[in-house]
C-alpha cells in the first residue's frame, strides 16, 4: 500500500510515522509513505497557497492551482492503474470515517491524501479533482494532517502481516457494525482494592467466552 500525502506542513508527520507499528510496516515494505509539500507546486516568489474568499468573509481559502499541479505530478508518477488509486480530501463537511471505510480503502493500492488548511479549500477541488471527502468527527481541526495520520494508521494495521496476531483485528472494537470489545485485564489480579473479575481467573473457557460476549453487548 502506498500513501501520498499533500500538505503545507510536511514536518508534522516525522515523529508519528517514525515510531511503533507504522515504522515497522515501513521497514517491512508493507507500506510506502511519500509526503509532498504543496508549496513546491506554487509559481510565485512567496510560494502562495491561499487567498481571500470571493464574496468576502473571514479567513483564507486554499487555491486550486497548486493542488491541481501537485495531484497531476503525483498521478503521473504512479506505476499502478488509476482505478486502484483513491484521492481523499479531508474536510469538516466530509463523510464520517468509520472502520468499514478503513476496510474498504485498504483494498486500494494507492491513497492520495489531501490535507486542507485555513478556512477551507476552493470548492472546485472537491467538485473536480478528488474521489471522496472525509471527516474524522463532528469537530473542527486546524488542518487535515491529523486525519491523514488516522487514515494511514487505521488502514496499515489491516494489511496482512503488519500485526503479529490476526485475532487483534478479528475481535477488536468495530470489527463488525455495533461491536465493542469486552473489557481487558492483566497482572496483578489485585491492585489496592481493585480486583480482576473472578470468572477470568477460573480457567473455564466457556464461562469466560460468555462473560466476554455479555460485556461486549453491555
C-alpha positions as CSV (number, residue, x, y, z in Angstrom):
1,X,0.0,0.0,0.0
2,X,1.3,3.4,-1.0
3,X,0.2,6.7,0.7
4,X,0.9,10.1,-0.9
5,X,0.2,12.9,1.5
6,X,-0.2,16.5,0.2
7,X,0.4,19.2,2.9
8,X,2.0,22.6,3.6
9,X,3.5,21.3,6.8
10,X,5.5,18.1,5.9
11,X,7.4,18.0,9.2
12,X,4.3,17.3,11.2
13,X,4.4,13.6,10.1
14,X,8.0,12.9,11.0
15,X,7.5,11.8,14.6
16,X,4.4,9.7,14.3
17,X,5.5,7.8,11.2
18,X,8.9,7.0,12.8
19,X,7.5,5.0,15.7
20,X,5.8,1.8,16.6
21,X,3.7,-0.2,14.1
22,X,3.9,2.4,11.3
23,X,7.7,2.4,11.5
24,X,7.7,-1.4,11.4
25,X,5.3,-1.5,8.4
26,X,7.5,0.9,6.5
27,X,10.7,-1.0,7.3
28,X,9.0,-4.3,6.3
29,X,7.9,-2.8,3.0
30,X,4.2,-3.3,3.8
31,X,3.6,0.4,3.1
32,X,5.3,3.3,1.5
33,X,4.6,6.9,2.5
34,X,5.5,9.9,0.5
35,X,5.0,13.5,1.8
36,X,4.5,16.2,-0.8
37,X,5.0,19.9,0.1
38,X,2.2,21.8,-1.6
39,X,4.4,24.9,-1.7
40,X,6.7,23.2,-4.1
41,X,3.9,23.5,-6.7
42,X,3.4,27.2,-6.5
43,X,4.7,29.7,-9.1
44,X,5.4,32.9,-7.2
45,X,8.3,34.0,-5.0
46,X,6.1,33.8,-1.9
47,X,5.0,30.2,-2.5
48,X,1.4,31.3,-2.0
49,X,-1.1,28.5,-1.4
50,X,-4.1,30.6,-0.2
51,X,-6.1,33.7,-1.0
52,X,-9.1,35.7,0.2
53,X,-12.5,34.2,-0.4
54,X,-14.8,35.5,-3.2
55,X,-17.8,37.2,-1.7
56,X,-15.9,38.3,1.4
57,X,-15.7,36.6,4.8
58,X,-13.2,35.7,7.4
59,X,-10.1,33.6,6.8
60,X,-8.2,32.4,3.7
61,X,-9.0,29.7,1.2
62,X,-6.5,27.3,-0.3
63,X,-6.0,27.9,-4.0
64,X,-6.9,25.3,-6.7
65,X,-3.8,25.8,-8.9
66,X,-1.1,24.3,-6.7
67,X,-3.4,21.5,-5.6
68,X,-4.1,20.7,-9.3
69,X,-0.4,20.7,-10.2
70,X,0.6,18.6,-7.2
71,X,-2.1,16.0,-7.9
72,X,-1.1,15.8,-11.5
73,X,2.5,15.3,-10.5
74,X,1.7,12.5,-8.1
75,X,-0.6,10.8,-10.5
76,X,2.0,11.0,-13.3
77,X,4.5,9.1,-11.1
78,X,2.1,6.3,-10.2
79,X,3.0,2.9,-11.6
80,X,-0.4,1.4,-11.0
81,X,-3.8,1.7,-12.6
82,X,-5.8,4.8,-11.7
83,X,-8.7,2.5,-10.7
84,X,-6.5,1.2,-7.9
85,X,-6.0,4.8,-6.6
86,X,-8.3,6.9,-4.4
87,X,-7.9,10.6,-3.8
88,X,-9.3,11.9,-0.5
89,X,-9.8,15.4,0.8
90,X,-10.2,16.0,4.5
91,X,-13.0,18.4,5.3
92,X,-15.3,19.1,8.2
93,X,-18.2,18.6,5.8
94,X,-17.0,15.3,4.6
95,X,-18.5,11.8,5.2
96,X,-17.8,10.5,8.7
97,X,-14.9,8.0,8.6
98,X,-15.6,4.5,10.1
99,X,-13.9,1.2,10.4
100,X,-15.9,0.0,7.4
101,X,-14.2,2.8,5.4
102,X,-10.8,1.6,6.6
103,X,-11.6,-1.9,5.3
104,X,-12.9,-0.6,2.0
105,X,-9.9,1.7,1.4
106,X,-7.4,-1.0,2.4
107,X,-8.2,-2.8,-0.9
108,X,-6.7,0.1,-3.0
109,X,-3.0,0.1,-3.8
110,X,-2.5,3.8,-3.5
111,X,-4.2,6.6,-1.5
112,X,-3.6,10.2,-2.2
113,X,-4.5,12.2,1.0
114,X,-5.1,16.0,0.6
115,X,-4.7,18.0,3.8
116,X,-6.7,21.2,3.8
117,X,-5.9,24.2,6.0
118,X,-7.1,27.7,6.8
119,X,-10.8,28.4,6.2
120,X,-11.1,25.6,3.7
121,X,-10.2,24.6,0.1
122,X,-11.5,26.0,-3.1
123,X,-14.7,24.0,-3.7
124,X,-13.7,23.3,-7.3
125,X,-11.1,20.8,-5.8
126,X,-13.9,18.8,-4.2
127,X,-16.1,19.1,-7.4
128,X,-13.4,18.0,-9.9
129,X,-10.2,16.6,-8.5
130,X,-11.0,14.1,-5.7
131,X,-12.9,10.9,-5.2
132,X,-14.3,11.5,-1.8
133,X,-14.4,14.0,1.1
134,X,-13.8,12.6,4.6
135,X,-14.2,13.9,8.1
136,X,-13.0,12.0,11.2
137,X,-15.6,13.5,13.5
138,X,-18.1,16.3,14.2
139,X,-15.5,18.9,15.3
140,X,-13.1,21.3,13.5
141,X,-9.3,20.9,13.3
142,X,-6.7,23.4,12.1
143,X,-5.8,21.1,9.2
144,X,-6.0,17.7,7.6
145,X,-2.7,16.4,8.9
146,X,-4.1,14.6,11.9
147,X,-6.9,13.0,9.8
148,X,-4.2,11.8,7.4
149,X,-2.4,10.1,10.2
150,X,-5.7,8.5,11.3
151,X,-6.2,7.1,7.8
152,X,-2.7,5.8,7.5
153,X,-2.8,4.2,10.9
154,X,-6.2,2.6,10.7
155,X,-5.5,1.1,7.2
156,X,-1.9,0.0,7.8
157,X,-3.0,-2.3,10.8
158,X,-5.4,-4.1,8.4
159,X,-2.7,-5.1,6.0
160,X,-1.9,-8.8,6.4
161,X,1.4,-9.3,8.2
162,X,1.6,-5.9,9.8
163,X,0.1,-7.0,13.2
164,X,1.6,-10.1,14.7
165,X,-1.7,-11.7,15.8
166,X,-4.5,-11.7,13.3
167,X,-7.0,-12.0,16.1
168,X,-6.2,-8.5,17.1
169,X,-8.1,-7.4,14.0
170,X,-10.9,-10.0,14.1
171,X,-12.2,-9.5,17.6
172,X,-11.5,-5.8,18.3
173,X,-13.9,-3.0,18.7
174,X,-15.7,-2.0,15.4
175,X,-14.6,-5.2,13.7
176,X,-18.3,-5.6,12.9
177,X,-21.0,-2.9,13.0
178,X,-22.1,-2.1,16.5
179,X,-19.5,-4.4,18.1
180,X,-17.4,-3.1,21.0
181,X,-14.7,-5.2,22.5
182,X,-15.0,-6.7,26.1
183,X,-13.0,-5.2,29.0
184,X,-9.4,-6.5,29.3
185,X,-7.3,-7.1,32.4
186,X,-3.8,-8.2,33.1
187,X,-1.5,-9.0,36.1
188,X,-1.7,-8.4,39.0
189,X,-5.1,-9.8,39.7
190,X,-5.5,-7.4,42.7
191,X,-4.2,-3.9,42.9
192,X,-5.1,-1.9,46.0
193,X,-8.8,-3.0,46.4
194,X,-9.5,-3.4,42.7
195,X,-9.8,-7.0,41.6
196,X,-10.0,-8.7,38.3
197,X,-13.4,-10.4,37.7
198,X,-13.2,-13.9,39.2
199,X,-14.5,-15.6,36.0
200,X,-11.4,-14.5,34.1
201,X,-9.2,-16.4,36.7
202,X,-11.4,-19.5,36.7
203,X,-9.9,-21.3,33.7
204,X,-13.4,-22.1,32.5
205,X,-13.2,-21.1,28.8
206,X,-17.0,-21.4,28.2
207,X,-17.8,-19.1,31.1
208,X,-15.1,-16.7,30.0
209,X,-16.4,-16.7,26.5
210,X,-19.9,-16.0,27.8
211,X,-18.7,-13.2,30.1
212,X,-16.9,-11.6,27.2
213,X,-20.0,-11.8,25.0
214,X,-22.2,-10.3,27.7
215,X,-19.9,-7.5,28.4
216,X,-19.4,-6.7,24.7
217,X,-23.2,-6.3,24.4
218,X,-23.3,-4.2,27.5
